[in-house]
Amino acid sequence: MLIFWGLTRAPINEEFIISPIIYFIAVFIVMFIAYFYSKKIFKDYQDKSVFMASALVGNTGNLGIPLGIALFGVASVPYTSILNIANIFFIYIFSVYFFAGDKFKFIDALKEIFKIPAIHTAIIAIGFNYYGFELNEDFDKFFTMGAYAAIVMQLVIFGTFMSQVKIRSANWKLSLNISLFKHIILPIVGLYVILYFKVDPFVGAIIFLELIVPLAVNNVNLSALYNCKPIDTTFSVLVSSAVFVGFMYLYILIINSFFGL
C-alpha cells in the first residue's frame, strides 16, 4: 500500500527513471569493494554473509520515505518510492543469495523477485501513473492507513529480536564494519556518482538520503528465515541506527553544500 501510494504521487519524468539507475551504480561499486574487503576481514562464513547481505541495504521504506517528506516535502515521495523498489530488488536478489549461502543458488534468488507482492504492486502503480489515473480521496486515505500498519508490524518483528541482543557478547566487529561501509564508504561513493550524472539537485539530495539511511529491519527477517545469525544482524541494525543519528548533522551539511537545499 505504501509503494502504490508513493508511486502515484507525481507524473513519471526523466529523473524518476534515472534515480534508481544512479542508486544501483553506487551500490554495486561498493558491493564490489565490500566483497574483497570481507575476504580479508572475516574468517567466519556467516559473518561474511551477514556483512555482504546487510551493509548496503538501507531502510528506504519505513524511514526513507517519511524522512524524505520531513526534509524535502511530499514532492520527494515518488523518488523515495522508486528508490525503495530498487532497494527491494537488491534485498530479494543479492541479500537473499548471501543470507541463504549454500542453500540457495543465485538464479533461484533471481526467480524469487517475481514472487514479491511489492514488485507486482510497483508495476501496477507505474502503469496507473503512466496512463494518468488518480486515486480519489477515500482510496488515498485507505492506502495511507495500510502503509502505516505495515510499518508497525515491521517494528514488532524487530523488537522481538532486539529483546534477545546482549551488548557484552554482541558481534561488535561485524556491526562496526557494516556501519563503516553503510555510513561512510557508500555515501562517499554515492556522492561522486550523483555529481557525475549532474541530476537535478533536488533529486540528487533524495538519492543521497536513500543511500545514507540506516540498515533495513528486513535484514532481520531474512537472516532469521535462513538461520544466518539473526541476533547479530539485529545488533548491526541497532549500531547502524545509532551511527546514522550521530552522522545526521554531517549528512545535512553535505546536502546543503553539494545540492543547495
Residue pairs with C-beta under 8 A, 6 or more apart in sequence:
1 142
1 143
1 144
1 145
1 146
1 147
1 150
2 61
2 65
2 81
2 143
2 146
2 147
2 150
2 151
3 61
3 81
3 84
3 85
3 118
3 121
3 122
3 125
4 121
4 124
4 125
4 128
4 143
5 77
5 81
5 135
5 140
5 143
5 144
5 147
6 65
6 77
6 78
6 80
6 81
6 82
6 84
6 125
7 78
7 81
7 82
7 85
7 122
7 125
7 126
7 128
7 129
8 125
8 128
8 129
8 133
8 134
8 135
9 74
9 75
9 77
9 78
9 81
10 16
10 75
10 77
10 78
11 129
12 126
12 129
12 130
15 79
15 199
15 200
15 203
16 78
16 79
16 82
18 197
18 199
19 79
19 82
19 83
19 199
19 203
19 206
19 207
20 82
20 83
20 85
20 86
22 193
22 194
22 197
22 199
22 207
23 83
23 86
23 87
23 190
23 207
23 210
23 211
24 86
24 90
25 193
26 186
26 189
26 190
26 193
26 194
26 211
27 56
27 90
27 186
27 211
29 189
29 193
30 55
30 56
30 181
30 185
30 186
30 189
31 52
31 56
31 94
33 181
33 185
34 51
34 52
34 55
34 56
34 181
35 52
37 177
37 181
38 48
38 51
38 52
39 48
41 51
41 173
41 177
42 48
42 51
42 174
42 177
45 101
46 101
46 228
46 229
47 171
47 173
47 174
47 229
47 232
49 98
49 99
49 101
49 228
50 98
50 99
50 174
50 178
50 223
50 228
50 229
50 232
50 233
50 236
51 174
51 177
51 178
51 181
52 94
52 98
53 94
53 95
53 96
53 97
53 98
53 99
53 219
53 222
53 223
53 228
54 95
54 178
54 215
54 219
54 223
54 233
54 236
54 237
55 177
55 178
55 181
55 182
55 186
56 90
56 181
56 182
56 186
57 87
57 90
57 91
57 95
57 215
57 216
57 218
57 219
58 64
58 87
58 182
58 210
58 211
58 212
58 213
58 214
58 215
58 216
59 213
59 214
59 215
59 216
59 217
60 80
60 83
60 84
60 87
60 210
60 213
60 216
61 84
61 87
61 88
61 216
62 151
62 154
62 155
62 216
62 217
63 213
63 214
64 80
64 83
64 84
64 209
64 210
64 213
65 77
65 80
65 81
65 84
67 209
67 213
68 76
68 77
68 79
68 80
68 206
68 209
68 210
69 76
69 77
71 205
71 209
71 255
71 261
72 202
72 205
72 206
72 209
72 261
75 202
76 202
76 206
79 203
79 206
79 207
80 206
80 209
80 210
82 122
83 206
83 207
83 210
84 210
85 118
85 119
85 122
87 210
87 216
88 116
88 118
88 119
89 113
89 119
91 216
91 218
91 219
91 222
92 109
92 112
92 113
92 116
93 106
93 109
93 110
93 112
93 113
94 109
95 219
95 222
96 104
96 109
96 112
96 222
96 226
97 104
97 106
97 109
99 222
99 223
99 225
99 226
99 228
100 109
100 226
100 228
101 226
101 228
103 226
104 226
113 119
135 143
154 217
154 218
155 217
157 217
157 220
157 221
158 217
158 220
158 234
158 237
161 220
161 224
161 230
161 231
161 233
161 234
162 234
162 238
164 231
164 234
165 231
165 234
165 235
165 238
170 232
170 235
171 229
171 232
171 235
171 236
172 239
174 232
174 236
175 232
175 235
175 236
175 238
175 239
175 240
176 239
178 215
178 236
178 239
178 240
179 236
179 239
179 240
179 243
182 214
182 215
182 240
182 243
183 212
183 214
183 240
183 243
183 244
183 247
186 211
186 212
187 208
187 211
187 212
187 251
187 254
190 207
190 208
190 211
190 212
191 208
191 254
191 258
194 204
194 207
194 208
195 204
195 258
199 207
201 258
201 259
201 260
201 261
202 259
202 261
204 258
204 259
205 255
205 259
205 261
208 251
208 254
208 255
208 258
208 259
209 251
209 255
212 244
212 247
212 251
213 244
214 237
214 240
214 241
214 243
214 244
215 236
215 237
215 240
215 241
216 237
217 237
219 233
219 236
219 237
220 230
220 233
220 234
220 237
222 228
223 229
223 230
223 232
223 233
224 230
255 261
